[in-house]
Amino acid sequence: MCGIVGYIGKRQAAPIILDGLAKLEYRGYDSAGMAVFDGEKVNVKKAVGRLKVLEELTHDGATMPGTVGIGHTRWATHGAPSDVNSHPHFNGDKTIMVVHNGIIENYIPLRAKLQKKGYEFVSETDTEVVAQMLDYYYDGNPMETILKVLHRIEGSYALGIMFADHPGELFAARKGSPLVVGQSEDGCFIASDVPAILKYTRTVYFVDEQEVVRLEPDHMHFYTLDEEEIEKQPTTIEWDADAAEKAGYEHFMLKEMYEQPKTVTDTLLPRIKKDTIEIEELGLSDEEIARIRKIHIVACGSAYHAGVTGKYVIEGLARIPVEVDLASEFRYRNPILEEGAMVIVISQSGETADTLAALRESKARGFKVLGIVNVVGSSIAREADNVMYTWAGPEIAVATTKAYSAQLIALYLLAMKFASVKKTIKEEEYKKLLRDLKRLPDQIELLLNNKKNIQHFANRYIGARDIFFIGRGIDYAISLEGSLKLKEISYIHSEAYAAGELKHGTISLIEEGTLVAAVSTQPELYQKTISNMVEVKARGAFVLAVTNEGNKEIEKAADYVIYIPETNPYFANSLAIIPLQLFGYYVAVGRGCDVDKPRNLAKSVTVE
Ligand code: F6R
Protein backbone atom coordinates (compact mmCIF):
# COMPACT_ATOMS: atom_id res chain seq x y z
CA MET A 1 0.00 0.00 0.00
CA CYS A 2 0.97 3.64 -0.14
CA GLY A 3 4.04 4.87 1.70
CA ILE A 4 4.52 8.17 3.52
CA VAL A 5 7.76 9.85 4.56
CA GLY A 6 8.13 13.34 6.01
CA TYR A 7 11.08 15.22 7.47
CA ILE A 8 11.72 18.47 9.28
CA GLY A 9 15.14 19.36 10.68
CA LYS A 10 18.66 20.54 9.94
CA ARG A 11 19.36 18.38 6.89
CA GLN A 12 18.16 18.50 3.30
CA ALA A 13 14.72 16.91 3.27
CA ALA A 14 14.49 15.56 -0.29
CA PRO A 15 17.27 12.91 -0.12
CA ILE A 16 15.92 11.71 3.23
CA ILE A 17 12.42 11.44 1.79
CA LEU A 18 13.61 9.57 -1.30
CA ASP A 19 15.70 7.23 0.80
CA GLY A 20 12.77 6.55 3.12
CA LEU A 21 10.37 5.96 0.24
CA ALA A 22 12.84 3.48 -1.23
CA LYS A 23 12.70 1.52 2.04
CA LEU A 24 8.91 1.39 1.69
CA GLU A 25 8.97 0.21 -1.93
CA TYR A 26 8.16 -3.31 -0.77
CA ARG A 27 4.67 -2.10 0.18
CA GLY A 28 3.78 -1.81 -3.49
CA TYR A 29 3.07 1.42 -5.43
CA ASP A 30 2.64 2.76 -8.94
CA SER A 31 3.69 6.42 -8.66
CA ALA A 32 5.63 8.68 -6.34
CA GLY A 33 5.87 12.35 -5.43
CA MET A 34 7.26 14.83 -2.95
CA ALA A 35 6.90 18.42 -1.82
CA VAL A 36 9.71 20.45 -0.24
CA PHE A 37 9.62 24.02 1.07
CA ASP A 38 12.64 25.93 -0.31
CA GLY A 39 12.45 28.97 2.00
CA GLU A 40 10.01 30.87 -0.20
CA LYS A 41 7.63 28.44 -1.77
CA VAL A 42 6.79 24.76 -1.94
CA ASN A 43 8.16 22.80 -4.90
CA VAL A 44 6.32 19.68 -5.95
CA LYS A 45 7.51 16.85 -8.19
CA LYS A 46 5.60 13.72 -9.13
CA ALA A 47 6.29 10.77 -11.39
CA VAL A 48 4.40 7.68 -12.50
CA GLY A 49 6.25 4.38 -12.23
CA ARG A 50 9.18 3.42 -10.09
CA LEU A 51 10.75 5.71 -7.53
CA LYS A 52 13.81 5.75 -9.77
CA VAL A 53 11.93 8.09 -12.12
CA LEU A 54 11.36 10.61 -9.34
CA GLU A 55 15.00 10.27 -8.27
CA GLU A 56 16.16 11.02 -11.80
CA LEU A 57 13.72 13.89 -12.15
CA THR A 58 15.08 15.57 -9.02
CA HIS A 59 18.73 14.49 -9.36
CA ASP A 60 18.36 12.42 -6.23
CA GLY A 61 16.66 15.31 -4.51
CA ALA A 62 19.41 17.88 -5.28
CA THR A 63 17.05 20.08 -7.32
CA MET A 64 14.61 20.32 -4.43
CA PRO A 65 16.48 22.21 -1.68
CA GLY A 66 14.88 22.72 1.71
CA THR A 67 14.81 21.19 5.17
CA VAL A 68 11.12 20.40 5.46
CA GLY A 69 9.08 18.19 3.16
CA ILE A 70 6.75 15.26 2.64
CA GLY A 71 6.78 12.42 0.12
CA HIS A 72 4.58 9.55 -0.93
CA THR A 73 4.43 6.38 -2.98
CA ARG A 74 0.91 5.79 -4.23
CA TRP A 75 -0.91 2.53 -4.80
CA ALA A 76 -3.85 3.63 -6.90
CA THR A 77 -7.35 3.29 -5.47
CA HIS A 78 -9.31 6.35 -6.66
CA GLY A 79 -8.15 7.19 -10.18
CA ALA A 80 -5.50 5.54 -12.34
CA PRO A 81 -1.77 5.96 -11.71
CA SER A 82 -0.92 9.38 -13.20
CA ASP A 83 0.99 12.52 -12.32
CA VAL A 84 -2.12 14.45 -11.27
CA ASN A 85 -3.42 11.61 -9.15
CA SER A 86 -0.06 11.16 -7.40
CA HIS A 87 0.51 12.73 -4.02
CA PRO A 88 1.23 15.27 -2.59
CA HIS A 89 -2.11 16.92 -3.27
CA PHE A 90 -2.51 20.61 -2.66
CA ASN A 91 -4.83 23.59 -2.59
CA GLY A 92 -5.18 26.04 -5.50
CA ASP A 93 -2.17 28.21 -4.65
CA LYS A 94 0.05 25.33 -3.56
CA THR A 95 0.45 26.48 0.00
CA ILE A 96 -1.04 23.43 1.70
CA MET A 97 0.38 19.99 0.90
CA VAL A 98 -1.09 16.63 1.84
CA VAL A 99 0.07 13.02 1.54
CA HIS A 100 -2.40 10.34 2.53
CA ASN A 101 -2.75 6.59 3.00
CA GLY A 102 -6.22 5.10 3.40
CA ILE A 103 -9.57 6.03 1.91
CA ILE A 104 -11.73 9.07 2.58
CA GLU A 105 -15.14 7.43 2.29
CA ASN A 106 -17.27 10.58 2.16
CA TYR A 107 -15.09 12.40 -0.37
CA ILE A 108 -17.82 12.63 -3.00
CA PRO A 109 -20.29 14.79 -0.98
CA LEU A 110 -17.39 16.80 0.47
CA ARG A 111 -16.02 17.49 -2.98
CA ALA A 112 -19.46 18.48 -4.30
CA LYS A 113 -19.84 20.91 -1.39
CA LEU A 114 -16.47 22.51 -2.09
CA GLN A 115 -17.16 22.68 -5.82
CA LYS A 116 -20.31 24.65 -5.05
CA LYS A 117 -18.12 27.12 -3.22
CA GLY A 118 -15.93 27.51 -6.29
CA TYR A 119 -13.17 25.01 -5.59
CA GLU A 120 -11.67 23.32 -8.63
CA PHE A 121 -10.32 19.80 -8.45
CA VAL A 122 -7.55 18.55 -10.72
CA SER A 123 -7.36 14.89 -9.70
CA GLU A 124 -9.76 11.97 -9.33
CA THR A 125 -8.52 11.16 -5.85
CA ASP A 126 -10.22 11.20 -2.49
CA THR A 127 -7.13 12.83 -1.00
CA GLU A 128 -7.43 16.10 -2.88
CA VAL A 129 -10.58 16.79 -0.86
CA VAL A 130 -8.45 16.92 2.29
CA ALA A 131 -6.10 19.53 0.80
CA GLN A 132 -8.99 21.67 -0.43
CA MET A 133 -10.89 21.38 2.84
CA LEU A 134 -7.82 22.47 4.74
CA ASP A 135 -7.72 25.50 2.44
CA TYR A 136 -11.42 26.20 3.03
CA TYR A 137 -11.14 26.15 6.83
CA TYR A 138 -7.66 27.68 7.10
CA ASP A 139 -7.54 30.71 9.36
CA GLY A 140 -3.80 30.86 9.97
CA ASN A 141 -3.83 28.20 12.69
CA PRO A 142 -2.82 24.85 11.16
CA MET A 143 -3.68 22.70 14.18
CA GLU A 144 -7.21 24.03 14.57
CA THR A 145 -7.80 23.75 10.85
CA ILE A 146 -6.58 20.16 10.71
CA LEU A 147 -8.84 19.19 13.61
CA LYS A 148 -11.85 20.78 11.91
CA VAL A 149 -11.16 18.75 8.78
CA LEU A 150 -10.51 15.51 10.65
CA HIS A 151 -13.87 15.85 12.38
CA ARG A 152 -15.55 16.04 8.97
CA ILE A 153 -13.87 13.27 7.04
CA GLU A 154 -14.93 9.64 7.28
CA GLY A 155 -12.87 6.58 6.45
CA SER A 156 -9.25 5.82 7.15
CA TYR A 157 -6.18 7.93 6.98
CA ALA A 158 -2.53 8.35 7.76
CA LEU A 159 -1.76 11.93 6.80
CA GLY A 160 1.32 14.09 6.41
CA ILE A 161 0.52 17.79 6.09
CA MET A 162 2.64 20.86 5.42
CA PHE A 163 1.65 24.56 5.40
CA ALA A 164 3.88 26.95 3.41
CA ASP A 165 3.31 29.76 5.89
CA HIS A 166 4.37 27.54 8.83
CA PRO A 167 7.64 26.08 7.54
CA GLY A 168 8.82 25.34 11.06
CA GLU A 169 6.14 22.67 11.50
CA LEU A 170 4.93 19.44 9.94
CA PHE A 171 1.74 17.62 10.88
CA ALA A 172 0.71 13.98 10.92
CA ALA A 173 -2.55 12.28 11.83
CA ARG A 174 -3.82 8.75 11.95
CA LYS A 175 -7.06 6.82 11.85
CA GLY A 176 -7.03 3.25 10.60
CA SER A 177 -3.77 3.43 8.63
CA PRO A 178 -0.38 2.82 10.19
CA LEU A 179 1.89 5.75 11.05
CA VAL A 180 5.06 6.21 13.07
CA VAL A 181 7.07 9.29 13.91
CA GLY A 182 10.66 9.39 15.04
CA GLN A 183 13.24 11.80 16.35
CA SER A 184 17.00 12.12 15.95
CA GLU A 185 19.49 14.87 16.78
CA ASP A 186 19.06 16.16 13.23
CA GLY A 187 15.31 16.33 13.05
CA CYS A 188 11.93 14.64 13.22
CA PHE A 189 10.41 12.12 10.83
CA ILE A 190 7.04 10.80 9.72
CA ALA A 191 6.72 7.38 8.12
CA SER A 192 4.16 4.74 7.40
CA ASP A 193 6.56 2.03 8.53
CA VAL A 194 9.70 1.84 10.63
CA PRO A 195 12.24 0.75 7.95
CA ALA A 196 11.79 4.14 6.23
CA ILE A 197 13.46 6.01 9.09
CA LEU A 198 15.52 3.36 10.81
CA LYS A 199 18.71 4.64 9.19
CA TYR A 200 18.20 7.95 11.01
CA THR A 201 16.68 6.97 14.32
CA ARG A 202 15.75 4.01 16.50
CA THR A 203 13.51 6.10 18.73
CA VAL A 204 10.03 5.95 17.32
CA TYR A 205 6.52 6.64 18.54
CA PHE A 206 3.65 4.59 17.14
CA VAL A 207 0.88 7.07 16.44
CA ASP A 208 -2.39 5.77 17.87
CA GLU A 209 -5.89 5.94 16.46
CA GLN A 210 -7.27 9.48 16.15
CA GLU A 211 -4.05 11.16 17.21
CA VAL A 212 -2.46 14.20 15.64
CA VAL A 213 1.26 15.00 15.80
CA ARG A 214 2.89 18.41 15.42
CA LEU A 215 6.53 18.02 14.48
CA GLU A 216 9.14 20.73 14.85
CA PRO A 217 12.82 20.35 13.94
CA ASP A 218 13.68 19.30 17.48
CA HIS A 219 10.42 18.36 19.11
CA MET A 220 7.16 16.51 18.66
CA HIS A 221 3.81 17.11 20.32
CA PHE A 222 0.95 14.61 20.34
CA TYR A 223 -2.73 15.57 20.55
CA THR A 224 -6.15 13.98 20.65
CA LEU A 225 -8.78 15.14 18.18
CA ASP A 226 -9.99 17.45 20.97
CA GLU A 227 -6.58 19.11 21.02
CA GLU A 228 -5.60 17.72 24.38
CA GLU A 229 -1.86 17.15 24.51
CA ILE A 230 -0.84 13.52 25.16
CA GLU A 231 2.33 12.15 26.75
CA LYS A 232 3.62 9.22 24.71
CA GLN A 233 6.37 6.75 25.41
CA PRO A 234 8.92 6.10 22.68
CA THR A 235 9.71 2.60 21.46
CA THR A 236 13.32 1.69 20.78
CA ILE A 237 13.59 -0.46 17.69
CA GLU A 238 15.86 -3.38 18.49
CA TRP A 239 16.17 -4.99 15.08
CA ASP A 240 18.86 -3.94 12.72
CA ALA A 241 18.48 -1.84 9.58
CA ASP A 242 20.45 -4.64 7.86
CA ALA A 243 17.49 -6.93 8.44
CA ALA A 244 15.70 -4.85 5.82
CA GLU A 245 18.55 -5.14 3.28
CA LYS A 246 19.15 -7.93 0.76
CA ALA A 247 22.51 -9.10 2.18
CA GLY A 248 23.82 -10.37 -1.16
CA TYR A 249 20.71 -12.34 -2.15
CA GLU A 250 19.21 -11.63 -5.54
CA HIS A 251 15.81 -10.93 -4.02
CA PHE A 252 14.34 -10.28 -0.60
CA MET A 253 12.10 -13.27 -1.15
CA LEU A 254 15.07 -15.62 -1.52
CA LYS A 255 16.76 -14.10 1.50
CA GLU A 256 13.62 -14.46 3.55
CA MET A 257 13.14 -18.08 2.48
CA TYR A 258 16.67 -18.73 3.71
CA GLU A 259 15.86 -17.07 7.02
CA GLN A 260 13.16 -19.64 7.74
CA PRO A 261 15.27 -21.98 9.90
CA LYS A 262 16.08 -18.99 12.14
CA THR A 263 12.53 -17.68 12.11
CA VAL A 264 11.19 -21.06 13.15
CA THR A 265 13.79 -21.36 15.90
CA ASP A 266 13.10 -17.84 17.19
CA THR A 267 9.35 -18.41 17.29
CA LEU A 268 9.66 -21.85 18.83
CA LEU A 269 12.48 -22.02 21.35
CA PRO A 270 11.59 -19.14 23.70
CA ARG A 271 8.27 -20.90 24.27
CA ILE A 272 9.74 -24.27 25.22
CA LYS A 273 10.93 -24.34 28.81
CA LYS A 274 12.20 -27.56 30.35
CA ASP A 275 10.49 -29.58 27.68
CA THR A 276 7.15 -27.93 28.30
CA ILE A 277 5.38 -25.41 26.11
CA GLU A 278 4.81 -22.14 27.94
CA ILE A 279 3.07 -19.35 26.09
CA GLU A 280 3.07 -16.56 28.64
CA GLU A 281 1.51 -14.06 26.23
CA LEU A 282 -1.55 -16.25 25.88
CA GLY A 283 -3.06 -14.70 29.00
CA LEU A 284 -5.16 -17.81 29.68
CA SER A 285 -4.99 -20.00 32.76
CA ASP A 286 -5.28 -23.77 32.36
CA GLU A 287 -8.85 -23.52 33.69
CA GLU A 288 -9.70 -20.98 31.00
CA ILE A 289 -8.12 -23.15 28.30
CA ALA A 290 -10.14 -26.10 29.53
CA ARG A 291 -13.30 -24.04 29.04
CA ILE A 292 -12.62 -23.23 25.34
CA ARG A 293 -15.48 -24.75 23.34
CA LYS A 294 -14.63 -23.45 19.91
CA ILE A 295 -11.88 -21.50 18.18
CA HIS A 296 -12.43 -19.02 15.37
CA ILE A 297 -9.33 -18.29 13.30
CA VAL A 298 -9.64 -15.19 11.13
CA ALA A 299 -7.07 -13.93 8.60
CA CYS A 300 -6.39 -13.08 4.94
CA GLY A 301 -4.25 -14.61 2.19
CA SER A 302 -1.33 -16.71 3.35
CA ALA A 303 -2.17 -16.04 6.98
CA TYR A 304 -5.56 -17.59 6.25
CA HIS A 305 -3.78 -20.59 4.73
CA ALA A 306 -1.75 -20.94 7.94
CA GLY A 307 -5.11 -20.82 9.74
CA VAL A 308 -6.46 -23.66 7.60
CA THR A 309 -3.49 -25.77 8.69
CA GLY A 310 -4.11 -24.62 12.26
CA LYS A 311 -7.63 -26.01 12.07
CA TYR A 312 -6.38 -29.51 11.21
CA VAL A 313 -3.66 -29.44 13.86
CA ILE A 314 -5.75 -27.98 16.70
CA GLU A 315 -8.73 -30.19 15.97
CA GLY A 316 -6.48 -33.23 15.61
CA LEU A 317 -4.40 -32.71 18.72
CA ALA A 318 -6.63 -30.78 21.11
CA ARG A 319 -10.03 -31.91 19.83
CA ILE A 320 -11.40 -28.37 19.91
CA PRO A 321 -13.63 -27.48 16.95
CA VAL A 322 -12.06 -24.76 14.80
CA GLU A 323 -13.74 -22.53 12.24
CA VAL A 324 -11.45 -20.65 9.84
CA ASP A 325 -12.71 -17.51 8.14
CA LEU A 326 -11.40 -15.07 5.61
CA ALA A 327 -11.46 -11.79 7.51
CA SER A 328 -13.27 -9.99 4.69
CA GLU A 329 -16.11 -12.53 5.03
CA PHE A 330 -16.13 -12.84 8.80
CA ARG A 331 -16.63 -9.15 9.40
CA TYR A 332 -19.83 -8.97 7.37
CA ARG A 333 -21.40 -12.39 7.90
CA ASN A 334 -22.70 -11.77 11.39
CA PRO A 335 -20.73 -14.75 12.73
CA ILE A 336 -22.14 -16.81 15.56
CA LEU A 337 -19.78 -16.44 18.50
CA GLU A 338 -21.02 -18.36 21.50
CA GLU A 339 -19.90 -18.66 25.08
CA GLY A 340 -16.59 -20.45 25.29
CA ALA A 341 -15.45 -19.19 21.86
CA MET A 342 -11.92 -17.94 21.40
CA VAL A 343 -10.95 -15.71 18.48
CA ILE A 344 -7.47 -15.87 16.96
CA VAL A 345 -6.50 -13.37 14.27
CA ILE A 346 -3.32 -13.96 12.27
CA SER A 347 -1.43 -11.22 10.48
CA GLN A 348 2.16 -10.61 9.45
CA SER A 349 1.81 -6.87 9.07
CA GLY A 350 -0.69 -6.39 11.88
CA GLU A 351 -2.30 -3.75 9.68
CA THR A 352 -4.55 -5.70 7.32
CA ALA A 353 -7.79 -3.71 7.31
CA ASP A 354 -10.17 -6.68 7.17
CA THR A 355 -8.34 -8.61 9.88
CA LEU A 356 -8.30 -5.55 12.09
CA ALA A 357 -12.03 -5.07 11.50
CA ALA A 358 -12.67 -8.73 12.39
CA LEU A 359 -10.72 -8.24 15.61
CA ARG A 360 -12.78 -5.17 16.47
CA GLU A 361 -16.02 -6.95 15.63
CA SER A 362 -15.11 -9.82 17.97
CA LYS A 363 -14.09 -7.46 20.77
CA ALA A 364 -17.29 -5.45 20.35
CA ARG A 365 -19.21 -8.66 20.96
CA GLY A 366 -17.32 -9.19 24.18
CA PHE A 367 -14.86 -11.87 23.02
CA LYS A 368 -11.19 -11.80 23.82
CA VAL A 369 -8.91 -11.87 20.81
CA LEU A 370 -5.48 -13.43 20.54
CA GLY A 371 -3.34 -11.91 17.77
CA ILE A 372 -0.61 -13.93 16.08
CA VAL A 373 1.33 -10.99 14.69
CA ASN A 374 4.78 -10.31 13.28
CA VAL A 375 5.12 -6.53 13.33
CA VAL A 376 5.70 -5.27 16.85
CA GLY A 377 3.59 -2.25 17.73
CA SER A 378 1.25 -2.72 14.73
CA SER A 379 -2.46 -1.95 15.04
CA ILE A 380 -3.52 -5.56 15.54
CA ALA A 381 -0.74 -6.09 18.08
CA ARG A 382 -1.96 -3.10 20.03
CA GLU A 383 -5.66 -3.81 19.84
CA ALA A 384 -5.64 -7.57 20.47
CA ASP A 385 -6.19 -8.60 24.08
CA ASN A 386 -3.13 -10.82 23.90
CA VAL A 387 -0.38 -11.05 21.32
CA MET A 388 1.74 -14.00 20.39
CA TYR A 389 4.52 -12.58 18.25
CA THR A 390 6.03 -14.51 15.39
CA TRP A 391 9.67 -13.54 15.59
CA ALA A 392 10.30 -13.42 11.84
CA GLY A 393 11.81 -9.91 11.75
CA PRO A 394 10.96 -7.47 8.96
CA GLU A 395 9.54 -9.17 5.89
CA ILE A 396 10.11 -7.05 2.81
CA ALA A 397 9.15 -9.25 -0.17
CA VAL A 398 5.47 -8.83 -0.88
CA ALA A 399 4.97 -12.61 -1.03
CA THR A 400 5.27 -13.92 2.49
CA THR A 401 7.48 -16.88 3.28
CA LYS A 402 9.21 -16.63 6.63
CA ALA A 403 6.29 -14.99 8.41
CA TYR A 404 4.00 -17.75 7.14
CA SER A 405 6.41 -20.37 8.47
CA ALA A 406 6.48 -18.62 11.82
CA GLN A 407 2.66 -18.49 11.91
CA LEU A 408 2.56 -22.26 11.48
CA ILE A 409 4.87 -22.67 14.46
CA ALA A 410 2.70 -20.41 16.61
CA LEU A 411 -0.33 -22.52 15.72
CA TYR A 412 1.46 -25.82 16.45
CA LEU A 413 2.49 -24.45 19.84
CA LEU A 414 -1.08 -23.43 20.63
CA ALA A 415 -2.41 -26.82 19.53
CA MET A 416 0.05 -28.66 21.74
CA LYS A 417 -0.52 -26.37 24.69
CA PHE A 418 -4.28 -26.86 24.44
CA ALA A 419 -3.84 -30.60 23.94
CA SER A 420 -1.69 -30.94 27.02
CA VAL A 421 -4.13 -28.95 29.19
CA LYS A 422 -7.11 -30.87 27.84
CA LYS A 423 -5.15 -34.13 28.13
CA THR A 424 -6.12 -35.17 24.63
CA ILE A 425 -2.62 -36.48 23.93
CA LYS A 426 -0.46 -38.79 25.99
CA GLU A 427 2.74 -37.67 27.66
CA GLU A 428 4.81 -39.84 25.31
CA GLU A 429 3.18 -38.34 22.21
CA TYR A 430 3.69 -34.83 23.57
CA LYS A 431 7.41 -35.51 24.04
CA LYS A 432 7.71 -36.99 20.60
CA LEU A 433 5.93 -33.99 19.06
CA LEU A 434 8.29 -31.64 20.89
CA ARG A 435 11.27 -33.52 19.52
CA ASP A 436 9.85 -33.27 16.01
CA LEU A 437 9.19 -29.55 16.42
CA LYS A 438 12.80 -28.92 17.43
CA ARG A 439 14.06 -30.79 14.38
CA LEU A 440 12.16 -28.58 11.95
CA PRO A 441 14.78 -25.82 11.53
CA ASP A 442 17.50 -28.28 10.43
CA GLN A 443 15.08 -30.09 8.16
CA ILE A 444 14.03 -26.80 6.53
CA GLU A 445 17.70 -26.00 5.99
CA LEU A 446 18.16 -29.34 4.27
CA LEU A 447 15.27 -28.65 1.92
CA LEU A 448 16.57 -25.18 1.10
CA ASN A 449 19.90 -26.73 0.15
CA ASN A 450 18.08 -28.66 -2.56
CA LYS A 451 17.33 -25.43 -4.41
CA LYS A 452 19.37 -26.30 -7.51
CA ASN A 453 17.17 -29.30 -8.33
CA ILE A 454 14.01 -27.27 -7.81
CA GLN A 455 15.38 -24.48 -9.98
CA HIS A 456 16.11 -26.97 -12.70
CA PHE A 457 12.60 -28.39 -12.50
CA ALA A 458 11.01 -24.93 -12.32
CA ASN A 459 12.77 -23.86 -15.51
CA ARG A 460 10.68 -26.38 -17.42
CA TYR A 461 7.51 -24.56 -16.41
CA ILE A 462 8.26 -20.93 -17.05
CA GLY A 463 6.01 -21.09 -20.12
CA ALA A 464 3.13 -22.90 -18.40
CA ARG A 465 -0.40 -21.57 -18.73
CA ASP A 466 -2.03 -23.32 -15.78
CA ILE A 467 -0.61 -25.21 -12.82
CA PHE A 468 -2.77 -27.09 -10.32
CA PHE A 469 -2.04 -28.08 -6.75
CA ILE A 470 -3.94 -30.89 -5.06
CA GLY A 471 -3.94 -32.46 -1.63
CA ARG A 472 -6.19 -33.72 1.13
CA GLY A 473 -6.44 -32.50 4.73
CA ILE A 474 -3.28 -30.64 5.73
CA ASP A 475 -1.99 -31.32 2.23
CA TYR A 476 -4.87 -29.26 0.91
CA ALA A 477 -3.81 -26.38 3.17
CA ILE A 478 -0.25 -26.71 1.85
CA SER A 479 -1.59 -26.73 -1.72
CA LEU A 480 -3.47 -23.47 -1.12
CA GLU A 481 -0.27 -21.74 -0.09
CA GLY A 482 1.89 -23.40 -2.78
CA SER A 483 -0.54 -22.26 -5.45
CA LEU A 484 -0.75 -18.69 -4.13
CA LYS A 485 3.04 -18.40 -3.96
CA LEU A 486 3.35 -19.45 -7.57
CA LYS A 487 0.59 -17.34 -9.08
CA GLU A 488 1.13 -14.11 -7.19
CA ILE A 489 4.75 -13.75 -8.28
CA SER A 490 4.84 -15.57 -11.65
CA TYR A 491 1.39 -14.50 -12.96
CA ILE A 492 0.76 -18.08 -14.09
CA HIS A 493 -2.80 -19.14 -13.49
CA SER A 494 -2.94 -21.64 -10.68
CA GLU A 495 -5.56 -23.24 -8.48
CA ALA A 496 -5.42 -25.39 -5.40
CA TYR A 497 -7.99 -28.09 -5.01
CA ALA A 498 -8.91 -30.60 -2.36
CA ALA A 499 -7.72 -33.67 -4.26
CA GLY A 500 -11.07 -35.43 -4.06
CA GLU A 501 -12.93 -32.40 -5.38
CA LEU A 502 -11.07 -32.04 -8.67
CA LYS A 503 -13.28 -34.47 -10.53
CA HIS A 504 -16.36 -32.39 -9.72
CA GLY A 505 -15.56 -29.96 -12.50
CA THR A 506 -12.00 -28.67 -12.53
CA ILE A 507 -10.50 -31.84 -13.96
CA SER A 508 -11.86 -30.75 -17.35
CA LEU A 509 -9.07 -28.15 -17.42
CA ILE A 510 -6.34 -30.80 -17.37
CA GLU A 511 -4.68 -31.14 -20.76
CA GLU A 512 -1.67 -32.94 -22.14
CA GLY A 513 1.34 -31.70 -20.19
CA THR A 514 -0.54 -29.64 -17.55
CA LEU A 515 1.51 -29.66 -14.36
CA VAL A 516 -0.33 -30.97 -11.31
CA ALA A 517 1.56 -30.73 -8.03
CA ALA A 518 0.20 -33.37 -5.66
CA VAL A 519 1.05 -32.90 -2.00
CA SER A 520 0.95 -36.14 -0.06
CA THR A 521 2.39 -35.97 3.42
CA GLN A 522 -0.39 -37.60 5.44
CA PRO A 523 0.22 -41.38 5.52
CA GLU A 524 -3.40 -42.29 6.12
CA LEU A 525 -4.34 -40.44 2.93
CA TYR A 526 -1.53 -41.68 0.66
CA GLN A 527 -3.69 -44.14 -1.21
CA LYS A 528 -6.52 -41.66 -1.70
CA THR A 529 -4.21 -39.03 -3.14
CA ILE A 530 -2.50 -41.58 -5.37
CA SER A 531 -5.92 -42.36 -6.87
CA ASN A 532 -6.38 -38.67 -7.67
CA MET A 533 -2.91 -38.47 -9.17
CA VAL A 534 -3.71 -41.40 -11.41
CA GLU A 535 -6.92 -39.69 -12.52
CA VAL A 536 -5.10 -36.56 -13.70
CA LYS A 537 -2.22 -38.50 -15.18
CA ALA A 538 -4.71 -40.48 -17.27
CA ARG A 539 -5.84 -37.15 -18.72
CA GLY A 540 -2.37 -36.10 -19.73
CA ALA A 541 -1.13 -34.27 -16.62
CA PHE A 542 2.52 -34.26 -15.63
CA VAL A 543 2.44 -35.09 -11.93
CA LEU A 544 4.88 -33.62 -9.45
CA ALA A 545 4.57 -35.22 -6.01
CA VAL A 546 5.76 -33.75 -2.74
CA THR A 547 5.79 -36.53 -0.19
CA ASN A 548 7.58 -38.04 2.79
CA GLU A 549 10.85 -39.89 2.55
CA GLY A 550 10.13 -43.56 2.21
CA ASN A 551 6.82 -43.25 0.35
CA LYS A 552 8.23 -45.02 -2.68
CA GLU A 553 4.83 -46.20 -3.80
CA ILE A 554 4.05 -42.72 -5.01
CA GLU A 555 6.61 -43.11 -7.77
CA LYS A 556 4.12 -45.33 -9.58
CA ALA A 557 1.76 -42.41 -10.02
CA ALA A 558 4.18 -39.44 -10.13
CA ASP A 559 6.45 -38.23 -12.91
CA TYR A 560 8.75 -36.33 -10.54
CA VAL A 561 9.01 -36.65 -6.77
CA ILE A 562 10.34 -34.28 -4.13
CA TYR A 563 10.86 -35.98 -0.78
CA ILE A 564 10.66 -34.19 2.54
CA PRO A 565 12.35 -35.47 5.71
CA GLU A 566 10.37 -37.49 8.21
CA THR A 567 8.35 -35.51 10.74
CA ASN A 568 5.03 -35.79 12.52
CA PRO A 569 2.28 -35.45 9.88
CA TYR A 570 0.84 -32.48 11.79
CA PHE A 571 4.03 -30.52 11.09
CA ALA A 572 4.48 -31.58 7.46
CA ASN A 573 3.35 -28.19 6.15
CA SER A 574 6.51 -26.57 7.52
CA LEU A 575 8.62 -28.84 5.32
CA ALA A 576 6.47 -29.39 2.22
CA ILE A 577 6.00 -25.67 1.68
CA ILE A 578 9.75 -25.09 1.23
CA PRO A 579 10.13 -26.75 -2.20
CA LEU A 580 6.85 -25.15 -3.28
CA GLN A 581 8.09 -21.67 -2.28
CA LEU A 582 11.32 -22.34 -4.19
CA PHE A 583 9.37 -23.61 -7.17
CA GLY A 584 7.17 -20.48 -7.32
CA TYR A 585 10.22 -18.28 -6.88
CA TYR A 586 12.28 -19.89 -9.65
CA VAL A 587 9.39 -19.98 -12.10
CA ALA A 588 8.90 -16.24 -11.51
CA VAL A 589 12.63 -15.51 -11.82
CA GLY A 590 12.74 -17.54 -15.04
CA ARG A 591 9.89 -15.43 -16.43
CA GLY A 592 11.70 -12.22 -15.54
CA CYS A 593 9.03 -11.12 -13.07
CA ASP A 594 9.56 -8.50 -10.41
CA VAL A 595 9.62 -11.14 -7.68
CA ASP A 596 9.76 -8.86 -4.64
CA LYS A 597 7.14 -6.44 -5.92
CA PRO A 598 4.59 -8.30 -8.01
CA ARG A 599 2.23 -6.15 -10.04
CA ASN A 600 -0.99 -4.93 -8.43
CA LEU A 601 0.01 -6.19 -5.00
CA ALA A 602 0.83 -4.42 -1.78
CA LYS A 603 2.65 -5.73 1.27
CA SER A 604 0.21 -4.52 3.82
CA VAL A 605 -3.38 -4.19 2.70
CA THR A 606 -4.70 -1.31 4.75
CA VAL A 607 -7.88 -0.83 2.73
CA GLU A 608 -10.76 -3.28 2.74
C1 F6R B 1 0.77 -13.65 0.09
C2 F6R B 1 0.64 -12.64 1.12
C3 F6R B 1 -0.72 -12.17 1.45
C4 F6R B 1 -0.85 -11.90 2.95
C5 F6R B 1 -2.20 -11.24 3.25
C6 F6R B 1 -2.38 -11.00 4.73
O1 F6R B 1 2.10 -14.00 -0.11
O2 F6R B 1 1.59 -12.18 1.67
O3 F6R B 1 -1.70 -13.06 1.02
O4 F6R B 1 -0.70 -13.10 3.65
O5 F6R B 1 -2.31 -10.04 2.56
O6 F6R B 1 -1.42 -10.11 5.20
P1 F6R B 1 -1.08 -9.99 6.73
O7 F6R B 1 -0.50 -11.29 7.17
O8 F6R B 1 -0.10 -8.86 6.82
O9 F6R B 1 -2.37 -9.71 7.45
Boltz pocket constraint, residues with backbone or C-beta under 6 A from the ligand:
constraints:
  - pocket:
      binder: B
      contacts: [[A, 300], [A, 301], [A, 302], [A, 303], [A, 304], [A, 346], [A, 347], [A, 348], [A, 349], [A, 350], [A, 351], [A, 352], [A, 355], [A, 398], [A, 399], [A, 400], [A, 484], [A, 485], [A, 488], [A, 602], [A, 603], [A, 604], [A, 605]]
      max_distance: 6.0
